[in-house]
Amino acid sequence: MKWTDIHDIAIELSDRHPEVDPLKINFVDLRSWVLALPKFNDEPQRCGEKILEAIQAAWIEETA
């Protein structure tokens, strides 16, 4: 997965962290969790706030 695979990342995060409310996660933790996903393979510095916001929004939608 790459940073642009927003929906795939959101699904993985939802599966791995079902107890977490995505509205309450900070971007530092979110970034760390994405980097720790086994299928994730992209450069850490390619991530910005807009990508993290999109991942968070997709995760919120996934849990709705």
Rosetta blueprint (number, residue, H / E / L):
1 M L
2 K L
3 W L
4 T L
5 D L
6 I H
7 H H
8 D H
9 I H
10 A H
11 I H
12 E H
13 L H
14 S H
15 D H
16 R H
17 H L
18 P L
19 E L
20 V L
21 D L
22 P L
23 L L
24 K L
25 I L
26 N L
27 F H
28 V H
29 D H
30 L H
31 R H
32 S H
33 W H
34 V H
35 L H
36 A H
37 L L
38 P L
39 K L
40 F L
41 N L
42 D L
43 E L
44 P H
45 Q H
46 R H
47 C L
48 G L
49 E H
50 K H
51 I H
52 L H
53 E H
54 A H
55 I H
56 Q H
57 A H
58 A H
59 W H
60 I H
61 E H
62 E H
63 T H
64 A L
